[in-house]
């Protein structure tokens, strides 16, 4: 058995990648369903299999380039900031019209193309997050994606039910993104020399601060958005009742 499979850090990173793919990849199942809905029943399975295969291959390629880019100065700083934003966004209410522009196709090739293109457009957050969790190891990326994609596609309903029933799952996922962002920030090639002589546990502190930041800011914005919508609904209701009089 390869030595890396015996290391706990490997499996922790794998679990992080799987969690990221499930939390940020829930839309993939929706895209697949929308893209294949107009296909004949016999071709739907083929559309799903080939579409998912193409999406996986494209995502691995994108993450490979992301891993290379993260070695450049300040790229990890930018990636960390993007991850913080993605984590905060994860805690915001979903837009029901988000998938309105995903059109179904009557041909197998058209459905496969739609799945791959839509996945590429929607996968920026996933690519950045997985690249941060993988810490330069493409084997981790491939293993995590191969394990998580079937969960997303065939277990999406169960995952979505768990998220609806236990909101803490979403909060924990957002905190995980903040944790990875805080860890990524201090590993940038420009930041590392500035931290020479710093205690070895510093990256745990920055990771915890990142997780806390995402949860607090995300919840505050979500609460502010919900409070802002309330008066508008009440105002509309009062206007309707006034007009009825």
C-alpha positions as CSV (number, residue, x, y, z in Angstrom):
1,X,0.0,0.0,0.0
2,X,1.4,3.5,-0.9
3,X,2.7,5.4,2.1
4,X,0.5,8.5,1.4
5,X,-2.6,6.3,2.0
6,X,-1.3,5.7,5.6
7,X,-1.1,9.4,6.4
8,X,-3.9,11.0,8.3
9,X,-3.3,14.4,6.6
10,X,-4.1,12.7,3.2
11,X,-7.5,11.5,4.4
12,X,-8.3,14.8,6.1
13,X,-7.7,16.6,2.8
14,X,-9.8,14.0,1.0
15,X,-12.7,14.5,3.3
16,X,-12.4,18.3,2.9
17,X,-12.5,17.9,-0.9
18,X,-15.5,15.6,-0.8
19,X,-17.3,18.0,1.5
20,X,-16.5,21.0,-0.8
21,X,-17.7,19.1,-3.9
22,X,-21.0,18.1,-2.2
23,X,-21.7,21.6,-0.8
24,X,-20.6,23.6,-3.8
25,X,-21.6,20.9,-6.4
26,X,-25.3,20.5,-5.5
27,X,-26.2,22.5,-8.6
28,X,-24.5,19.9,-10.8
29,X,-27.4,17.5,-10.3
30,X,-29.9,20.2,-11.2
31,X,-27.9,21.1,-14.4
32,X,-27.7,17.5,-15.5
33,X,-31.5,17.0,-15.0
34,X,-32.3,20.2,-16.9
35,X,-29.9,19.4,-19.7
36,X,-31.2,15.9,-20.2
37,X,-34.9,16.5,-19.6
38,X,-35.8,16.6,-23.4
39,X,-33.9,13.5,-24.3
40,X,-35.7,10.2,-25.1
41,X,-35.7,8.0,-22.0
42,X,-33.2,5.6,-23.5
43,X,-30.7,8.3,-24.1
44,X,-31.0,10.0,-20.7
45,X,-28.6,7.6,-18.9
46,X,-26.1,8.0,-21.7
47,X,-26.4,11.8,-21.5
48,X,-25.8,11.7,-17.7
49,X,-22.8,9.3,-17.9
50,X,-21.0,11.1,-20.7
51,X,-21.9,14.6,-19.5
52,X,-20.6,13.8,-16.0
53,X,-17.4,12.2,-17.4
54,X,-16.7,15.3,-19.5
55,X,-17.4,17.6,-16.6
56,X,-15.1,15.6,-14.3
57,X,-12.3,15.7,-16.9
58,X,-12.7,19.4,-17.5
59,X,-12.7,20.2,-13.8
60,X,-9.6,18.1,-13.1
61,X,-7.8,20.1,-15.9
62,X,-9.0,23.4,-14.4
63,X,-7.9,22.5,-10.9
64,X,-4.5,21.3,-12.3
65,X,-3.9,24.8,-13.7
66,X,-5.3,26.4,-10.5
67,X,-2.7,24.4,-8.5
68,X,0.1,25.7,-10.7
69,X,-1.2,29.3,-10.5
70,X,-1.3,29.2,-6.7
71,X,2.5,28.9,-6.7
72,X,2.7,32.5,-8.0
73,X,3.2,35.4,-5.6
74,X,0.0,36.8,-4.1
75,X,-2.2,34.2,-5.9
76,X,-3.0,32.4,-2.6
77,X,-3.9,35.7,-1.0
78,X,-6.4,36.4,-3.8
79,X,-7.6,32.8,-3.6
80,X,-8.1,33.1,0.1
81,X,-10.1,36.3,-0.3
82,X,-12.3,34.6,-3.0
83,X,-12.8,31.6,-0.7
84,X,-14.0,33.9,2.1
85,X,-16.5,35.5,-0.3
86,X,-17.6,32.1,-1.5
87,X,-18.2,30.9,2.1
88,X,-20.2,34.0,2.9
89,X,-22.2,33.6,-0.3
90,X,-23.0,30.0,0.7
91,X,-24.9,31.2,3.7
92,X,-27.1,33.5,1.7
93,X,-30.6,32.5,0.5
94,X,-30.6,30.8,-2.9
95,X,-32.0,32.4,-6.0
96,X,-34.8,30.3,-7.5
97,X,-34.1,31.6,-11.0
98,X,-30.4,30.6,-10.9
99,X,-30.9,27.7,-13.4
100,X,-33.5,29.4,-15.6
101,X,-30.9,29.8,-18.4
102,X,-30.0,26.1,-18.6
103,X,-31.8,24.8,-21.7
104,X,-32.6,21.2,-22.4
105,X,-31.5,19.6,-25.6
106,X,-33.2,17.1,-27.9
107,X,-29.9,15.6,-29.0
108,X,-27.5,13.5,-26.9
109,X,-24.4,15.5,-28.0
110,X,-26.3,18.8,-27.3
111,X,-27.2,17.6,-23.7
112,X,-23.6,16.5,-23.1
113,X,-22.2,19.8,-24.3
114,X,-24.7,21.7,-22.1
115,X,-23.7,19.8,-19.0
116,X,-20.0,20.3,-19.6
117,X,-20.3,24.1,-20.5
118,X,-22.7,24.8,-17.6
119,X,-20.5,22.9,-15.1
120,X,-17.4,24.8,-16.3
121,X,-19.2,28.2,-15.8
122,X,-20.5,27.2,-12.4
123,X,-17.4,25.5,-11.1
124,X,-15.1,28.5,-10.4
125,X,-15.9,28.4,-6.6
126,X,-15.4,24.7,-6.5
127,X,-12.1,24.8,-8.4
128,X,-10.6,27.5,-6.1
129,X,-11.8,25.7,-2.9
130,X,-10.6,22.2,-4.0
131,X,-7.2,23.7,-5.1
132,X,-6.8,25.2,-1.6
133,X,-7.7,22.0,0.2
134,X,-5.4,19.9,-2.0
135,X,-2.3,21.9,-1.2
136,X,-0.7,21.1,-4.5
137,X,-1.5,17.4,-4.7
138,X,-3.3,16.5,-7.9
139,X,-3.8,12.9,-6.7
140,X,-6.0,14.3,-3.9
141,X,-8.0,16.3,-6.4
142,X,-8.7,13.3,-8.7
143,X,-9.5,11.0,-5.8
144,X,-11.8,13.5,-4.1
145,X,-13.7,14.3,-7.3
146,X,-14.1,10.7,-8.3
147,X,-15.6,9.8,-4.9
148,X,-17.8,12.9,-4.6
149,X,-19.3,13.2,-8.1
150,X,-21.4,10.0,-7.8
151,X,-22.6,11.3,-4.5
152,X,-23.7,14.6,-6.1
153,X,-25.4,13.0,-9.1
154,X,-27.1,10.1,-7.6
155,X,-27.4,11.1,-3.9
156,X,-28.2,14.8,-4.5
157,X,-31.8,14.4,-3.2
158,X,-30.6,12.9,0.1
159,X,-27.9,15.5,0.5
160,X,-30.3,18.4,-0.2
161,X,-32.8,17.0,2.3
162,X,-30.0,16.8,4.9
163,X,-29.1,20.4,4.2
164,X,-32.7,21.5,4.5
165,X,-33.3,19.6,7.7
166,X,-30.0,20.4,9.3
167,X,-28.9,24.0,8.5
168,X,-25.8,23.4,10.6
169,X,-24.5,21.3,7.6
170,X,-24.4,24.5,5.5
171,X,-22.9,26.5,8.3
172,X,-20.2,23.9,8.8
173,X,-19.4,23.9,5.1
174,X,-19.1,27.6,5.0
175,X,-16.8,27.5,8.0
176,X,-14.7,24.9,6.3
177,X,-14.2,27.2,3.3
178,X,-13.2,30.0,5.8
179,X,-10.8,27.6,7.5
180,X,-9.1,26.7,4.2
181,X,-8.9,30.4,3.2
182,X,-7.2,31.3,6.5
183,X,-4.7,28.4,6.0
184,X,-4.1,29.3,2.4
185,X,-3.4,33.0,3.2
186,X,-0.3,32.3,5.4
187,X,1.1,29.8,2.8
188,X,1.5,32.4,0.0
189,X,5.1,32.6,-1.2
190,X,5.1,36.4,-0.3
191,X,3.6,36.0,3.1
192,X,5.7,33.1,4.3
193,X,9.0,35.1,4.6
194,X,7.2,37.7,6.7
195,X,6.2,35.0,9.2
196,X,9.6,33.5,9.8
197,X,10.1,32.7,13.5
198,X,6.3,32.7,14.1
199,X,4.9,29.8,16.2
200,X,4.0,26.7,14.3
201,X,0.4,26.9,15.4
202,X,-0.2,30.2,13.7
203,X,-1.8,28.7,10.7
204,X,-4.5,27.2,13.0
205,X,-5.2,30.6,14.4
206,X,-5.6,32.2,10.9
207,X,-7.7,29.2,9.8
208,X,-10.0,29.6,12.8
209,X,-10.3,33.4,12.2
210,X,-11.2,32.7,8.6
211,X,-13.9,30.2,9.6
212,X,-15.3,32.6,12.2
213,X,-15.3,35.5,9.8
214,X,-17.3,33.6,7.2
215,X,-19.9,32.4,9.6
216,X,-20.4,35.8,11.4
217,X,-20.4,37.9,8.2
218,X,-22.5,35.3,6.3
219,X,-25.2,35.1,9.0
220,X,-25.2,38.9,9.4
221,X,-25.8,39.5,5.7
222,X,-28.4,36.8,5.5
223,X,-30.2,38.3,8.5
224,X,-30.0,41.8,7.0
225,X,-31.3,40.5,3.7
226,X,-34.2,38.8,5.4
227,X,-35.0,41.9,7.4
228,X,-34.9,44.1,4.3
229,X,-37.4,41.9,2.5
230,X,-39.9,41.9,5.3
231,X,-41.1,45.6,5.1
232,X,-41.3,45.3,1.3
233,X,-43.8,42.4,1.6
234,X,-45.8,44.2,4.3
235,X,-45.9,47.4,2.2
236,X,-47.1,45.5,-0.9
237,X,-49.8,43.8,1.2
238,X,-50.9,47.2,2.7
239,X,-51.1,48.7,-0.8
240,X,-53.2,45.8,-2.0
241,X,-55.6,46.1,0.9
242,X,-55.9,49.9,0.4
243,X,-56.7,49.5,-3.3
244,X,-59.4,46.9,-2.4
245,X,-61.1,49.4,-0.2
